[in-house]
Amino acid sequence: MAADPSSPDPSTPAPPAPAGQAPAAQGTGRGGRLTLWGVAIVFIAVSVFGGHHGDGDVPQAPGGTTVSAGAPAGTEEPDPEPTGTDQADRSLPRATPTRLVIPRISVDAPFVPLVLASNGQLKPPPAGDTNLVGWYADGVTPGEKGTAILAGHVDTVTSAAVFANLYELRRGDRFTVDRADGRKAEFVVYDTETFAKDAFPSDRVYADADRPEVRLITCAGDYDHKVRDYKDNLVVFAYLA
């Protein structure tokens, strides 16, 4: 997702579509606006407070294009994913996330809590700090049972931002969330997909999970200079190791 402090608040079509990220080569310095934040209040209520309980499997979303379905070439396939029951048993208590560390793409960034605005959209992280990750503070905390939503800018009007290289993550990659209780929650990527913003599968991305999961979201795809925004969203799906 791109951030432009001088841009007006983006309008978000229904169903709600979070804004994500794009490769730095496409995004750096474009000055587009941050659009990851189209999360409807009703849907957040459903996904956060248990209105949907799946069996741990994530269905294929309509309109989604798989970026990488397997491990990168030359690497071993990751161990089979634990079952939802196994993961639920290892879930952590609620604790505020303090730092996100993704070694593969050299991310080491603090968190800022995100809240819903009066129009039902999630407010973005401040555009002035390019090394900052947002977390939906009224939702699940990383490591808790359920789906935690983490988001970051792909670029700003001046430079690439924290999720500029998020597209490089592949199945089996690991990252860590430091928590205020002193614990480190380690997550394993199991899918990365790009979705058109006008066909964003909110029911898949935000749905409540029966094990601890996180979504990393940012902008992706081509940049539309007319609307000053990216056309797609990149979503990384991961579960607690």
PAVORO-560749 format. One record per residue: residue number from 1; x, z, y of N, C-alpha, C in turn. Coordinates in nm, 3 decimals. Atoms other than C-alpha are relative to their C-alpha. Layout:
BEGIN
<NUM,<X,Z,Y>,<X,Z,Y>,<X,Z,Y>> ...
end
This chain:
BEGIN
<1,<0.084,0.000,-0.117>,<0.000,0.000,0.000>,<0.087,0.000,0.122>> <2,<-0.080,0.008,-0.121>,<0.123,-0.073,0.343>,<-0.063,0.086,0.106>> <3,<0.050,-0.089,-0.102>,<0.091,0.158,0.635>,<0.029,-0.057,0.137>> <4,<-0.016,0.047,-0.136>,<0.036,0.053,0.993>,<-0.068,0.099,0.092>> <5,<0.058,-0.103,-0.085>,<-0.012,0.342,1.235>,<-0.091,-0.055,0.109>> <6,<0.079,0.054,-0.109>,<-0.161,0.108,1.494>,<-0.127,-0.067,-0.047>> <7,<0.116,0.068,0.053>,<-0.425,-0.038,1.262>,<-0.121,0.090,0.003>> <8,<0.121,-0.079,0.010>,<-0.787,0.074,1.270>,<-0.020,0.044,-0.144>> <9,<0.029,-0.045,0.134>,<-0.925,0.262,0.972>,<-0.056,-0.115,-0.081>> <10,<0.049,0.110,0.082>,<-0.979,0.017,0.686>,<-0.139,0.028,-0.051>> <11,<0.130,-0.014,0.062>,<-1.329,-0.045,0.559>,<0.017,-0.026,-0.147>> <12,<-0.018,0.010,0.143>,<-1.365,-0.004,0.186>,<-0.129,-0.043,-0.066>> <13,<0.120,0.046,0.066>,<-1.614,-0.208,-0.014>,<-0.033,0.084,-0.122>> <14,<0.038,-0.069,0.122>,<-1.809,-0.060,-0.303>,<0.013,-0.098,-0.116>> <15,<-0.041,-0.136,0.031>,<-1.712,0.022,-0.567>,<0.130,0.035,0.067>> <16,<-0.119,-0.044,-0.072>,<-1.439,0.232,-0.406>,<0.127,-0.053,-0.060>> <17,<-0.126,0.054,0.049>,<-1.093,0.084,-0.433>,<0.116,0.067,0.068>> <18,<-0.116,-0.061,-0.060>,<-0.776,0.285,-0.381>,<0.101,-0.104,0.038>> <19,<-0.100,0.098,-0.037>,<-0.493,0.110,-0.211>,<0.129,0.035,-0.065>> <20,<-0.117,-0.026,0.076>,<-0.168,0.075,-0.386>,<0.123,-0.055,0.059>> <21,<-0.131,0.039,-0.042>,<0.160,-0.089,-0.366>,<0.043,-0.135,-0.049>> <22,<-0.053,0.128,0.044>,<0.355,-0.405,-0.397>,<0.150,0.007,-0.007>> <23,<-0.145,0.004,0.002>,<0.715,-0.498,-0.474>,<0.057,-0.004,0.141>> <24,<-0.060,-0.006,-0.133>,<0.948,-0.434,-0.182>,<0.025,-0.138,0.055>> <25,<-0.028,0.136,-0.048>,<1.030,-0.802,-0.165>,<-0.119,-0.060,0.068>> <26,<0.119,0.054,-0.062>,<0.671,-0.872,-0.073>,<-0.049,0.089,0.112>> <27,<0.066,-0.092,-0.089>,<0.590,-0.560,0.120>,<0.080,0.045,0.119>> <28,<-0.080,-0.066,-0.102>,<0.880,-0.447,0.335>,<-0.025,-0.057,0.138>> <29,<0.012,0.037,-0.140>,<0.807,-0.450,0.705>,<-0.118,-0.088,0.033>> <30,<0.112,0.089,-0.027>,<0.479,-0.637,0.675>,<-0.098,0.058,0.101>> <31,<0.090,-0.062,-0.097>,<0.286,-0.384,0.879>,<-0.144,-0.005,-0.040>> <32,<0.138,-0.003,0.045>,<-0.027,-0.399,0.667>,<-0.052,0.142,0.002>> <33,<0.050,-0.136,-0.005>,<-0.259,-0.104,0.650>,<-0.015,0.060,-0.137>> <34,<0.011,-0.074,0.124>,<-0.286,0.158,0.386>,<-0.143,-0.005,-0.049>> <35,<0.136,0.014,0.049>,<-0.584,0.091,0.165>,<-0.026,0.065,-0.134>> <36,<0.015,-0.061,0.131>,<-0.534,0.298,-0.144>,<-0.115,0.099,0.000>> <37,<0.077,-0.122,-0.014>,<-0.788,0.537,-0.017>,<-0.151,-0.021,-0.003>> <38,<0.144,0.018,0.006>,<-1.132,0.401,-0.099>,<-0.060,0.074,-0.116>> <39,<0.054,-0.079,0.109>,<-1.242,0.685,-0.322>,<-0.133,0.059,0.042>> <40,<0.133,-0.047,-0.040>,<-1.615,0.750,-0.302>,<-0.018,0.145,-0.038>> <41,<0.024,-0.142,0.025>,<-1.729,1.110,-0.282>,<-0.073,0.019,-0.131>> <42,<0.078,-0.015,0.122>,<-1.978,1.061,-0.562>,<0.088,-0.019,-0.122>> <43,<-0.084,0.025,0.117>,<-1.721,0.915,-0.799>,<0.102,0.110,-0.019>> <44,<-0.095,-0.111,0.010>,<-1.465,1.182,-0.718>,<-0.069,0.120,-0.063>> <45,<0.072,-0.114,0.057>,<-1.728,1.444,-0.797>,<-0.017,-0.017,-0.149>> <46,<0.019,0.024,0.142>,<-1.794,1.282,-1.132>,<0.131,0.016,-0.077>> <47,<-0.125,0.002,0.076>,<-1.431,1.235,-1.233>,<0.071,0.134,0.004>> <48,<-0.073,-0.126,-0.013>,<-1.299,1.566,-1.105>,<-0.073,0.116,-0.066>> <49,<0.074,-0.117,0.047>,<-1.578,1.798,-1.209>,<-0.066,-0.021,-0.135>> <50,<0.037,0.005,0.140>,<-1.632,1.672,-1.557>,<-0.124,-0.079,-0.031>> <51,<0.117,0.079,0.028>,<-1.916,1.422,-1.530>,<0.024,-0.102,-0.109>> <52,<-0.032,0.097,0.104>,<-1.733,1.192,-1.772>,<0.109,0.057,-0.089>> <53,<-0.101,-0.049,0.094>,<-1.548,1.298,-2.083>,<0.022,-0.104,-0.107>> <54,<-0.030,0.102,0.099>,<-1.378,1.032,-2.287>,<0.067,0.060,-0.122>> <55,<-0.066,-0.047,0.121>,<-1.203,1.051,-2.621>,<0.151,-0.011,0.011>> <56,<-0.144,0.010,-0.019>,<-0.857,1.008,-2.467>,<0.046,-0.144,0.009>> <57,<-0.036,0.141,-0.011>,<-0.855,0.628,-2.496>,<-0.047,-0.054,0.134>> <58,<0.037,0.061,-0.126>,<-0.862,0.422,-2.179>,<-0.046,-0.142,-0.027>> <59,<0.049,0.135,0.030>,<-1.084,0.112,-2.211>,<0.060,-0.103,0.093>> <60,<-0.046,0.110,-0.083>,<-0.973,-0.224,-2.082>,<-0.096,-0.018,0.116>> <61,<0.085,0.011,-0.118>,<-1.101,-0.255,-1.726>,<-0.025,-0.145,0.036>> <62,<0.026,0.137,-0.044>,<-1.273,-0.571,-1.605>,<0.077,-0.032,0.126>> <63,<-0.071,0.042,-0.120>,<-1.071,-0.764,-1.352>,<0.144,0.045,0.004>> <64,<-0.137,-0.049,0.000>,<-0.743,-0.600,-1.454>,<0.093,-0.099,-0.066>> <65,<-0.102,0.085,0.057>,<-0.427,-0.790,-1.527>,<0.115,0.086,-0.048>> <66,<-0.106,-0.083,0.054>,<-0.178,-0.625,-1.756>,<0.136,-0.046,0.051>> <67,<-0.134,0.030,-0.048>,<0.166,-0.608,-1.600>,<0.100,0.014,-0.113>> <68,<-0.090,-0.017,0.113>,<0.345,-0.469,-1.902>,<-0.071,0.079,-0.107>> <69,<0.073,-0.067,0.107>,<0.188,-0.380,-2.233>,<0.094,0.074,-0.094>> <70,<-0.093,-0.064,0.092>,<0.504,-0.273,-2.415>,<0.125,0.046,0.070>> <71,<-0.125,-0.047,-0.056>,<0.849,-0.132,-2.367>,<0.083,-0.119,0.047>> <72,<-0.083,0.110,-0.047>,<1.100,-0.343,-2.170>,<0.095,-0.049,-0.108>> <73,<-0.089,0.060,0.100>,<1.325,-0.577,-2.366>,<0.127,0.082,-0.015>> <74,<-0.125,-0.070,0.025>,<1.621,-0.410,-2.530>,<-0.013,0.149,-0.012>> <75,<0.019,-0.143,0.014>,<1.463,-0.066,-2.549>,<-0.088,0.026,-0.121>> <76,<0.082,-0.037,0.113>,<1.300,0.120,-2.835>,<-0.141,0.032,0.047>> <77,<0.137,-0.038,-0.032>,<0.925,0.163,-2.842>,<-0.008,0.152,0.009>> <78,<0.014,-0.145,-0.010>,<0.826,0.513,-2.728>,<-0.074,0.055,-0.121>> <79,<0.073,-0.063,0.108>,<0.693,0.762,-2.979>,<-0.149,-0.020,0.020>> <80,<0.145,0.015,-0.013>,<0.321,0.727,-3.055>,<-0.056,0.107,0.093>> <81,<0.061,-0.094,-0.092>,<0.101,0.890,-2.796>,<-0.066,0.114,-0.077>> <82,<0.069,-0.112,0.065>,<-0.020,1.239,-2.888>,<-0.150,-0.016,0.017>> <83,<0.144,0.008,-0.011>,<-0.389,1.276,-2.947>,<-0.049,0.082,0.117>> <84,<0.057,-0.074,-0.112>,<-0.618,1.405,-2.677>,<-0.005,0.148,-0.028>> <85,<0.007,-0.141,0.035>,<-0.661,1.731,-2.867>,<0.135,0.068,0.014>> <86,<-0.134,-0.056,-0.011>,<-0.286,1.788,-2.892>,<0.038,0.022,0.146>> <87,<-0.035,-0.009,-0.141>,<-0.243,1.720,-2.521>,<-0.080,0.108,0.071>> <88,<0.083,-0.101,-0.065>,<-0.533,1.939,-2.416>,<0.053,0.140,-0.030>> <89,<-0.055,-0.130,0.038>,<-0.374,2.228,-2.606>,<0.125,0.034,0.081>> <90,<-0.124,-0.023,-0.074>,<-0.053,2.182,-2.403>,<-0.020,-0.009,0.151>> <91,<0.024,0.013,-0.144>,<-0.220,2.153,-2.063>,<0.047,0.124,0.074>> <92,<-0.052,-0.107,-0.085>,<-0.089,2.365,-1.777>,<-0.109,0.054,0.090>> <93,<0.097,-0.053,-0.096>,<-0.281,2.594,-1.543>,<0.013,-0.071,0.134>> <94,<-0.002,0.063,-0.131>,<-0.364,2.476,-1.194>,<0.116,0.051,0.084>> <95,<-0.109,-0.035,-0.090>,<-0.065,2.471,-0.959>,<0.029,-0.119,0.090>> <96,<-0.025,0.106,-0.098>,<0.012,2.274,-0.645>,<0.128,-0.076,-0.033>> <97,<-0.123,0.077,0.020>,<0.258,1.987,-0.699>,<0.088,0.007,0.124>> <98,<-0.091,-0.010,-0.114>,<0.567,2.011,-0.481>,<0.095,-0.119,0.014>> <99,<-0.096,0.110,-0.008>,<0.791,1.718,-0.571>,<-0.018,-0.095,-0.118>> <100,<0.008,0.104,0.101>,<0.778,1.388,-0.761>,<0.139,-0.062,-0.018>> <101,<-0.131,0.057,0.030>,<1.094,1.265,-0.935>,<-0.017,-0.109,-0.106>> <102,<0.009,0.112,0.092>,<1.101,0.920,-1.097>,<0.139,-0.062,-0.009>> <103,<-0.140,0.046,0.006>,<1.460,0.851,-1.210>,<0.015,-0.153,-0.004>> <104,<-0.016,0.145,0.017>,<1.406,0.484,-1.303>,<0.001,-0.075,0.132>> <105,<0.009,0.071,-0.128>,<1.317,0.386,-0.947>,<0.051,0.086,0.116>> <106,<-0.067,-0.084,-0.100>,<1.512,0.660,-0.764>,<-0.096,0.063,0.100>> <107,<0.094,-0.072,-0.086>,<1.208,0.840,-0.627>,<0.026,0.149,-0.013>> <108,<-0.013,-0.145,-0.006>,<1.259,1.201,-0.521>,<-0.068,0.041,0.130>> <109,<0.081,-0.015,-0.121>,<0.982,1.289,-0.279>,<-0.091,0.121,-0.006>> <110,<0.094,-0.112,-0.007>,<0.776,1.587,-0.165>,<-0.144,-0.050,0.005>> <111,<0.143,0.031,-0.003>,<0.398,1.597,-0.184>,<-0.065,0.045,0.131>> <112,<0.088,-0.043,-0.107>,<0.139,1.615,0.089>,<-0.142,-0.006,-0.055>> <113,<0.137,0.004,0.050>,<-0.223,1.709,0.008>,<-0.083,-0.101,0.077>> <114,<0.090,0.098,-0.060>,<-0.486,1.442,0.074>,<-0.143,0.049,-0.015>> <115,<0.140,-0.041,0.003>,<-0.849,1.505,0.158>,<-0.089,-0.118,0.033>> <116,<0.095,0.105,-0.033>,<-1.161,1.296,0.199>,<-0.039,0.008,0.147>> <117,<0.050,0.008,-0.137>,<-1.257,1.180,0.546>,<-0.153,0.002,-0.003>> <118,<0.146,-0.007,-0.008>,<-1.616,1.194,0.669>,<-0.068,-0.123,-0.057>> <119,<0.058,0.123,0.053>,<-1.670,0.835,0.553>,<0.019,-0.012,-0.151>> <120,<-0.016,0.001,0.144>,<-1.579,0.926,0.195>,<0.130,-0.060,-0.048>> <121,<-0.128,0.057,0.039>,<-1.238,0.760,0.199>,<0.107,0.109,0.000>> <122,<-0.111,-0.093,0.007>,<-0.924,0.946,0.104>,<0.099,-0.031,0.111>> <123,<-0.095,0.021,-0.109>,<-0.699,0.996,0.403>,<0.139,-0.025,-0.056>> <124,<-0.133,0.033,0.051>,<-0.352,0.842,0.351>,<0.105,0.100,0.046>> <125,<-0.110,-0.082,-0.050>,<-0.019,1.023,0.382>,<0.041,-0.048,0.139>> <126,<-0.047,0.043,-0.132>,<0.132,1.017,0.732>,<0.090,-0.122,-0.011>> <127,<-0.076,0.125,0.007>,<0.275,0.672,0.801>,<0.143,0.014,0.052>> <128,<-0.132,-0.015,-0.059>,<0.576,0.808,0.987>,<0.108,0.043,-0.098>> <129,<-0.096,-0.046,0.099>,<0.740,0.948,0.673>,<-0.008,-0.093,-0.121>> <130,<0.004,0.098,0.108>,<0.832,0.679,0.420>,<0.029,0.061,-0.137>> <131,<-0.032,-0.066,0.127>,<0.940,0.931,0.153>,<-0.095,0.117,-0.024>> <132,<0.103,-0.102,0.013>,<0.614,1.116,0.097>,<-0.106,-0.052,-0.097>> <133,<0.102,0.035,0.097>,<0.367,1.115,-0.192>,<-0.126,0.082,0.026>> <134,<0.125,-0.070,-0.020>,<0.001,1.201,-0.150>,<-0.064,0.042,-0.132>> <135,<0.071,-0.051,0.117>,<-0.205,1.405,-0.396>,<-0.140,0.042,0.044>> <136,<0.138,-0.036,-0.033>,<-0.585,1.437,-0.394>,<-0.019,0.148,-0.031>> <137,<-0.009,-0.145,0.014>,<-0.595,1.812,-0.334>,<-0.125,0.064,-0.058>> <138,<0.122,-0.056,0.058>,<-0.957,1.868,-0.440>,<-0.020,-0.042,-0.145>> <139,<0.008,0.045,0.138>,<-0.889,1.704,-0.774>,<0.090,0.081,-0.091>> <140,<-0.085,-0.065,0.101>,<-0.687,1.793,-1.081>,<0.144,0.004,0.048>> <141,<-0.143,-0.007,-0.030>,<-0.329,1.912,-1.033>,<0.079,-0.059,-0.117>> <142,<-0.079,0.059,0.108>,<-0.058,1.730,-1.233>,<0.040,0.103,-0.105>> <143,<-0.025,-0.094,0.109>,<-0.033,1.902,-1.571>,<-0.126,0.067,-0.049>> <144,<0.129,-0.051,0.041>,<-0.390,2.027,-1.575>,<-0.071,-0.103,-0.088>> <145,<0.084,0.091,0.076>,<-0.638,1.879,-1.819>,<-0.086,-0.080,0.097>> <146,<0.076,0.087,-0.089>,<-0.799,1.580,-1.650>,<0.091,-0.104,0.063>> <147,<-0.072,0.111,-0.064>,<-0.687,1.299,-1.420>,<0.041,0.037,0.141>> <148,<-0.053,-0.028,-0.133>,<-0.462,1.375,-1.123>,<0.032,-0.132,0.071>> <149,<-0.019,0.123,-0.078>,<-0.449,1.110,-0.847>,<0.114,0.018,0.099>> <150,<-0.117,-0.003,-0.089>,<-0.113,1.047,-0.677>,<0.014,-0.138,0.063>> <151,<-0.006,0.128,-0.069>,<-0.062,0.776,-0.416>,<0.109,0.000,0.105>> <152,<-0.105,0.012,-0.100>,<0.205,0.644,-0.184>,<0.003,-0.138,0.062>> <153,<-0.015,0.129,-0.068>,<0.282,0.369,0.064>,<0.103,-0.087,-0.071>> <154,<-0.100,0.095,0.048>,<0.463,0.057,-0.049>,<0.097,-0.034,0.113>> <155,<-0.086,0.025,-0.115>,<0.595,-0.006,0.301>,<-0.069,0.049,0.127>> <156,<0.055,-0.031,-0.132>,<0.545,0.068,0.670>,<0.039,-0.115,0.092>> <157,<-0.036,0.106,-0.094>,<0.593,-0.138,0.984>,<0.151,-0.010,0.018>> <158,<-0.145,-0.001,-0.023>,<0.962,-0.046,0.978>,<0.084,-0.018,-0.126>> <159,<-0.085,0.004,0.120>,<1.080,-0.025,0.617>,<-0.083,0.014,-0.126>> <160,<0.060,-0.028,0.128>,<1.005,0.001,0.248>,<-0.031,0.149,-0.009>> <161,<0.040,-0.139,0.012>,<0.836,0.325,0.145>,<0.015,0.049,-0.143>> <162,<-0.030,-0.073,0.122>,<0.831,0.567,-0.147>,<-0.035,-0.076,-0.128>> <163,<0.041,0.072,0.121>,<0.647,0.342,-0.395>,<0.035,-0.149,0.006>> <164,<-0.039,0.140,-0.013>,<0.823,0.017,-0.302>,<0.037,-0.062,-0.135>> <165,<-0.044,0.052,0.129>,<0.957,-0.018,-0.659>,<-0.083,0.052,-0.117>> <166,<0.084,-0.054,0.105>,<0.671,0.133,-0.852>,<-0.029,-0.104,-0.109>> <167,<0.030,0.109,0.094>,<0.611,-0.205,-1.015>,<0.104,-0.011,-0.112>> <168,<-0.105,0.008,0.102>,<0.936,-0.161,-1.213>,<-0.025,0.092,-0.119>> <169,<0.024,-0.094,0.110>,<0.796,0.120,-1.429>,<-0.060,-0.072,-0.119>> <170,<0.046,0.059,0.125>,<0.731,0.032,-1.792>,<-0.044,0.109,-0.097>> <171,<0.045,-0.094,0.102>,<0.571,0.194,-2.092>,<0.120,0.074,-0.059>> <172,<-0.108,-0.083,0.054>,<0.785,0.483,-2.214>,<0.087,0.063,0.107>> <173,<-0.074,-0.064,-0.109>,<0.941,0.560,-1.874>,<-0.057,0.139,0.026>> <174,<0.042,-0.138,-0.025>,<0.927,0.925,-1.777>,<0.025,0.039,0.145>> <175,<-0.020,-0.056,-0.133>,<0.888,1.109,-1.450>,<-0.048,0.145,-0.001>> <176,<0.027,-0.144,-0.004>,<0.855,1.472,-1.346>,<-0.068,0.040,0.130>> <177,<0.064,-0.061,-0.116>,<0.628,1.664,-1.114>,<0.039,0.147,0.004>> <178,<-0.030,-0.141,-0.021>,<0.770,1.993,-0.985>,<-0.125,0.068,0.055>> <179,<0.121,-0.071,-0.038>,<0.500,2.255,-0.937>,<0.033,0.132,0.068>> <180,<-0.021,-0.123,-0.076>,<0.458,2.561,-0.716>,<0.017,0.122,-0.091>> <181,<-0.016,-0.113,0.091>,<0.446,2.786,-1.024>,<0.137,0.001,-0.067>> <182,<-0.135,0.005,0.055>,<0.806,2.689,-1.105>,<0.014,-0.087,-0.123>> <183,<-0.006,0.086,0.117>,<0.716,2.465,-1.398>,<0.021,-0.145,0.040>> <184,<-0.015,0.144,-0.018>,<0.806,2.100,-1.434>,<-0.089,-0.070,-0.101>> <185,<0.089,0.076,0.087>,<0.539,1.870,-1.574>,<0.060,-0.139,-0.018>> <186,<-0.059,0.131,0.028>,<0.696,1.567,-1.743>,<-0.106,-0.094,-0.056>> <187,<0.101,0.097,0.040>,<0.485,1.255,-1.785>,<0.065,-0.125,-0.058>> <188,<-0.046,0.123,0.064>,<0.522,0.942,-1.997>,<-0.095,-0.113,0.039>> <189,<0.080,0.116,-0.037>,<0.401,0.603,-1.872>,<-0.052,-0.068,-0.128>> <190,<0.053,0.073,0.114>,<0.165,0.434,-2.118>,<-0.064,-0.133,0.038>> <191,<0.055,0.129,-0.042>,<0.032,0.146,-1.909>,<0.026,-0.018,0.149>> <192,<-0.005,0.035,-0.142>,<0.081,-0.032,-1.577>,<-0.084,-0.125,0.017>> <193,<0.087,0.114,-0.019>,<-0.182,-0.269,-1.446>,<-0.023,-0.027,0.149>> <194,<0.031,0.043,-0.136>,<-0.262,-0.465,-1.131>,<-0.144,-0.047,0.004>> <195,<0.142,0.034,-0.013>,<-0.623,-0.499,-1.014>,<-0.028,-0.059,0.137>> <196,<0.047,0.051,-0.129>,<-0.780,-0.710,-0.743>,<-0.082,0.108,0.068>> <197,<0.070,-0.107,-0.069>,<-0.913,-0.477,-0.477>,<-0.151,-0.019,0.001>> <198,<0.143,0.023,0.001>,<-1.252,-0.645,-0.484>,<-0.060,0.013,-0.140>> <199,<0.048,-0.022,0.137>,<-1.276,-0.575,-0.859>,<0.068,0.123,-0.059>> <200,<-0.073,-0.118,0.044>,<-1.112,-0.235,-0.879>,<-0.087,0.083,-0.096>> <201,<0.079,-0.072,0.101>,<-1.226,-0.048,-1.196>,<0.004,0.152,0.020>> <202,<-0.001,-0.143,-0.030>,<-1.296,0.296,-1.050>,<-0.033,0.084,-0.122>> <203,<0.041,-0.079,0.115>,<-1.464,0.408,-1.371>,<0.114,0.022,-0.098>> <204,<-0.116,-0.019,0.088>,<-1.138,0.358,-1.561>,<0.108,0.084,0.067>> <205,<-0.114,-0.063,-0.066>,<-0.881,0.470,-1.306>,<-0.026,0.147,0.032>> <206,<0.029,-0.136,-0.044>,<-1.058,0.783,-1.183>,<-0.072,0.084,-0.105>> <207,<0.078,-0.073,0.099>,<-1.246,0.881,-1.499>,<0.072,0.125,-0.049>> <208,<-0.057,-0.124,0.050>,<-1.193,1.236,-1.622>,<0.058,-0.024,-0.139>> <209,<-0.066,0.015,0.129>,<-0.952,1.255,-1.917>,<-0.010,0.131,-0.077>> <210,<0.006,-0.122,0.080>,<-0.961,1.499,-2.207>,<0.138,0.055,-0.031>> <211,<-0.137,-0.049,0.008>,<-0.585,1.553,-2.175>,<0.060,-0.010,0.140>> <212,<-0.060,0.011,-0.133>,<-0.351,1.594,-1.875>,<0.056,-0.141,0.023>> <213,<-0.048,0.132,-0.036>,<-0.297,1.253,-1.713>,<0.020,-0.009,0.151>> <214,<-0.012,0.029,-0.143>,<-0.189,1.115,-1.377>,<-0.013,-0.150,0.021>> <215,<-0.001,0.139,-0.044>,<-0.239,0.789,-1.190>,<0.089,-0.009,0.123>> <216,<-0.081,0.032,-0.117>,<0.027,0.656,-0.954>,<-0.055,-0.130,0.057>> <217,<0.070,0.116,-0.058>,<-0.136,0.410,-0.713>,<0.065,-0.044,0.130>> <218,<-0.049,0.057,-0.123>,<-0.011,0.177,-0.444>,<-0.045,-0.145,0.012>> <219,<0.043,0.138,-0.022>,<-0.061,-0.176,-0.305>,<0.088,-0.098,-0.076>> <220,<-0.072,0.101,0.076>,<0.043,-0.493,-0.482>,<-0.055,-0.138,0.034>> <221,<0.051,0.135,-0.017>,<0.002,-0.869,-0.487>,<0.038,-0.063,0.132>> <222,<-0.027,0.073,-0.124>,<-0.003,-1.111,-0.196>,<-0.049,0.079,0.121>> <223,<0.038,-0.065,-0.125>,<-0.023,-0.992,0.161>,<-0.086,-0.095,0.083>> <224,<0.092,0.081,-0.080>,<-0.316,-1.120,0.367>,<0.022,0.034,0.147>> <225,<-0.032,-0.027,-0.140>,<-0.199,-1.152,0.727>,<-0.125,0.009,0.088>> <226,<0.122,-0.003,-0.082>,<-0.553,-1.204,0.854>,<-0.061,0.140,0.004>> <227,<0.059,-0.134,0.005>,<-0.677,-0.866,0.738>,<0.107,0.109,0.000>> <228,<-0.112,-0.093,-0.003>,<-0.331,-0.705,0.741>,<-0.007,0.099,-0.116>> <229,<0.013,-0.083,0.119>,<-0.364,-0.578,0.389>,<0.043,-0.079,-0.123>> <230,<-0.030,0.063,0.128>,<-0.254,-0.648,0.032>,<-0.128,-0.027,-0.077>> <231,<0.121,0.040,0.071>,<-0.497,-0.812,-0.205>,<-0.024,0.080,-0.128>> <232,<0.012,-0.070,0.128>,<-0.429,-0.598,-0.513>,<0.044,0.145,0.009>> <233,<-0.049,-0.137,0.018>,<-0.364,-0.244,-0.629>,<0.079,0.008,-0.130>> <234,<-0.077,-0.029,0.120>,<-0.098,-0.136,-0.876>,<-0.030,0.142,-0.044>> <235,<0.029,-0.132,0.054>,<-0.189,0.156,-1.102>,<0.090,0.026,-0.121>> <236,<-0.081,-0.043,0.113>,<0.052,0.337,-1.333>,<-0.073,0.115,-0.069>> <237,<0.069,-0.101,0.079>,<-0.113,0.540,-1.612>,<0.104,0.079,-0.080>> <238,<-0.097,-0.083,0.073>,<0.075,0.834,-1.764>,<-0.067,0.126,-0.053>> <239,<0.052,-0.123,0.059>,<0.013,1.138,-1.984>,<0.111,0.104,-0.007>> <240,<-0.095,-0.110,0.005>,<0.179,1.479,-2.008>,<0.079,-0.005,-0.130>> <241,<-0.086,0.009,0.118>,<0.476,1.469,-2.245>,<-0.008,0.128,-0.085>> 
end
